[in-house]
Amino acid sequence: MAIYEQIGKSYDLTRRADPEIAARLAVHLQVKSDASYLDVGCGTGNYTLALAKSGGIWHGVDQSKKMIDAATNKSNIVAWQVAEAEALPYADKTFSGVLCTLAIHHFVALTPAFQEIYRVLAAGRFVLFTATPEQMSKYWLFEYFPEAIHKSAEQMPSLEKVRYALKEAGFNSVNIEPYSISENLQDLFLYSGKYRPEIYLDENIRSGISTFALLASPEEIAAGCQRLATDINTGCITDIVNKYENNHGDYLFVIAEKINHELA
């Protein structure tokens, strides 16, 4: 089931490519103007289109037809297709780089998806942007929406599992770069309101975040928002945010390398 069929309609009201994240992705991918790139789990194409401005010939796939329809309506400079990560509709060694942002938790299984990505990658990098359960346990959102955050964290593969699956798929090296939320983050995904707690009181913003749209009960949202609003008004939220501070980043860039042994 393409779970984003449910939230695809309002998704682009609150979700857009953050320039800082897009710039880091372009650096990690080592984007070249004459090379071909693939965005797996591209959603409505926000990061695909942002990266396409850096150069390269871009393709985007997502399991949700609604998401791909939205992407197609935005631009035809990217070749969009509905496809599963485990069955990519491309020939071996088609791409110089592959991107996947905040989507691996929707893969049926990591290793088959990573094997497919390895297959369609000629030589170059597979760059992931994701969060680990360990990181998510340090989100202050847990204070207000514990069940939803717990369910969301359970969906996320651990860094150990990601590393193992990448190795199983054949990737030669894996590097990690932690990412910490900035105060002016423009893509309103789950922990984007780390320093702007008031955004979680906005139903439109919550509807673009799968944790709230798909995993949280209406009762938990109502009770959590009521407590959060009170803590914002009294200033207690500052202590809560500080209590959950951590030095290991809120998300991660994972950079996996495929070396073409024919050229090595």
C-alpha positions in Angstrom: 0.0 0.0 0.0 1.3 3.5 -0.9 0.7 5.1 2.5 1.3 8.6 1.2 -1.9 8.3 -0.9 -3.7 9.5 2.2 -1.6 12.7 2.8 -0.5 13.5 -0.8 -3.2 16.1 -1.3 -2.0 18.6 1.3 1.7 17.5 1.4 3.1 20.4 -0.6 1.5 23.0 1.6 4.1 22.3 4.3 6.8 20.2 2.7 9.4 21.9 0.5 13.1 21.3 -0.1 15.2 22.9 2.5 18.1 24.8 0.8 20.7 23.7 3.4 19.7 20.0 3.2 19.6 20.2 -0.6 23.1 21.7 -0.7 24.5 19.0 1.5 22.9 16.3 -0.6 24.4 17.8 -3.8 27.9 17.9 -2.2 27.6 14.3 -1.0 26.3 13.1 -4.4 29.1 15.0 -6.2 26.6 16.1 -8.8 28.0 16.6 -12.3 26.2 18.4 -15.1 26.5 15.5 -17.7 25.7 12.6 -15.4 22.4 10.8 -14.6 20.9 10.6 -11.1 17.9 8.8 -9.4 15.8 9.9 -6.5 14.2 6.8 -4.9 11.0 7.5 -2.8 11.0 11.0 -4.3 7.5 12.0 -3.1 6.2 15.1 -4.9 9.7 15.7 -6.1 10.8 18.6 -3.9 14.4 17.5 -3.4 14.6 16.0 -6.9 13.9 19.4 -8.4 16.1 21.2 -6.0 19.0 18.9 -6.8 18.3 19.1 -10.6 19.2 22.8 -10.3 22.7 21.7 -9.3 23.0 19.9 -12.7 22.7 16.4 -14.0 19.9 14.4 -15.7 17.3 13.4 -13.1 14.8 10.6 -12.6 12.4 10.2 -9.7 10.5 7.1 -8.6 7.9 6.7 -5.8 5.4 4.0 -5.0 2.5 6.5 -4.7 0.8 7.5 -7.9 -0.7 10.6 -6.2 2.8 11.8 -5.3 4.2 11.2 -8.8 1.2 12.9 -10.3 1.9 16.0 -8.1 5.6 15.8 -9.1 4.7 15.6 -12.8 2.4 18.6 -12.5 5.4 20.7 -11.1 7.9 20.0 -13.8 8.8 17.8 -16.7 12.6 18.3 -16.4 12.7 15.1 -14.3 11.6 11.7 -15.7 9.0 10.6 -13.1 7.8 7.0 -12.6 5.6 5.0 -10.2 7.8 2.1 -9.0 8.8 0.2 -5.9 12.3 0.5 -4.6 12.6 -3.3 -4.7 11.9 -3.4 -8.5 13.4 -0.3 -10.2 12.6 0.0 -13.9 16.1 0.8 -15.1 19.0 -1.1 -16.7 22.1 -2.1 -14.7 24.6 0.7 -14.2 22.3 3.5 -15.4 23.1 6.2 -12.8 26.1 8.1 -11.4 24.4 8.7 -8.1 21.2 7.7 -6.2 19.4 9.8 -3.6 16.8 8.8 -0.9 15.4 11.3 1.6 13.3 10.3 4.6 11.9 7.3 2.8 13.8 4.1 3.7 11.4 3.3 6.6 8.7 2.7 3.9 10.8 0.1 2.1 9.4 -3.5 2.5 13.0 -4.7 3.3 16.3 -2.8 3.2 18.5 -5.3 1.6 16.4 -6.0 -1.6 15.9 -2.3 -2.1 19.6 -1.5 -1.6 20.5 -4.3 -3.9 18.3 -2.8 -6.6 19.9 0.6 -6.0 23.4 -1.0 -6.2 22.4 -2.6 -9.5 21.3 0.6 -11.2 24.3 2.5 -9.9 27.3 2.5 -12.3 29.8 3.8 -9.9 29.3 6.6 -7.4 27.3 7.4 -4.3 24.1 6.4 -2.7 23.1 9.2 -0.3 20.5 8.7 2.3 18.9 11.3 4.6 17.2 9.6 7.5 16.8 9.4 11.3 17.5 6.5 13.6 15.4 5.2 16.5 18.1 6.3 18.8 18.0 9.8 17.5 14.2 9.9 17.7 14.1 8.8 21.3 15.8 12.1 22.0 13.1 14.2 20.4 11.2 16.3 22.9 8.0 15.5 21.0 8.1 12.2 23.0 7.0 14.3 26.1 3.7 15.1 24.4 3.0 12.4 21.8 4.8 9.3 23.3 2.8 6.6 21.5 3.1 8.2 18.1 6.8 8.9 18.5 7.4 5.4 19.8 5.5 3.9 16.7 7.4 6.2 14.4 10.8 5.2 15.9 9.9 1.5 15.6 9.5 2.0 11.8 12.9 3.4 11.4 15.8 1.1 10.7 18.7 1.4 13.2 22.1 2.7 11.8 23.4 -0.8 12.4 20.7 -2.3 10.2 21.3 0.3 7.5 25.1 -0.3 7.5 24.5 -4.1 7.4 22.1 -3.9 4.5 24.4 -1.6 2.5 27.2 -4.0 3.0 25.0 -7.0 2.0 24.0 -5.1 -1.2 27.7 -4.7 -2.1 28.5 -1.1 -1.2 32.2 -0.6 -0.4 32.3 2.1 2.2 29.7 3.9 4.3 30.3 7.4 5.9 28.0 9.2 8.3 27.3 12.9 8.8 25.0 13.9 11.6 22.5 16.7 10.9 21.0 19.0 13.5 17.8 20.9 13.0 18.3 24.6 12.3 15.9 27.3 13.4 15.0 28.4 9.9 14.4 24.9 8.4 12.0 25.2 5.5 10.9 21.5 5.1 8.4 20.9 7.8 9.1 17.2 8.5 8.7 15.5 11.9 11.3 17.3 14.1 11.4 20.5 12.1 9.7 22.4 15.0 12.5 21.5 17.4 13.0 25.2 18.1 9.5 26.3 16.9 7.2 24.2 19.1 4.1 26.2 18.1 4.1 24.7 14.6 2.8 21.4 16.0 -0.4 23.2 17.0 -1.2 23.8 13.3 -3.3 21.0 11.9 -2.1 21.7 8.3 1.5 21.2 9.4 0.7 18.0 11.2 -1.2 16.6 8.2 2.0 16.8 6.1 3.9 14.7 8.7 3.3 11.0 8.4 3.8 10.4 12.2 0.8 12.6 13.0 -1.2 11.9 9.9 -1.0 8.1 10.1 0.3 6.9 13.5 -1.1 9.3 16.1 -4.6 8.8 17.5 -6.9 11.8 17.5 -7.1 11.5 21.4 -3.3 11.6 21.7 -3.0 14.6 19.4 -5.7 16.5 21.2 -4.2 15.8 24.7 -0.6 16.4 23.5 -1.5 19.7 21.8 -3.3 20.9 24.8 -0.3 20.3 27.1 2.1 21.7 24.5 0.0 24.9 24.2 0.0 25.3 28.0 3.8 24.8 28.2 4.4 27.3 25.4 2.2 29.9 27.1 3.9 29.4 30.5 7.4 29.2 29.0 7.9 25.6 30.4 8.6 24.4 26.9 12.1 25.8 27.1 13.0 23.4 29.9 11.5 20.5 28.1 13.5 21.3 24.9 16.7 21.6 26.9 16.0 18.3 28.7 16.1 16.5 25.4 19.2 18.1 23.9 21.6 15.7 22.4 25.0 15.9 20.6 24.5 13.1 18.1 22.4 15.0 15.5 18.6 14.8 14.9 19.0 13.1 11.5 21.8 11.6 9.5 23.3 11.7 6.0 24.5 8.3 5.1 26.9 8.2 2.2 27.5 4.8 0.6 30.1 4.3 -2.2 30.0 1.9 -5.1 33.4 1.5 -6.8 33.5 0.3 -10.4 36.1 -2.5 -10.2 36.5 -2.5 -14.0 37.9 1.1 -13.7 39.7 0.6 -10.4 
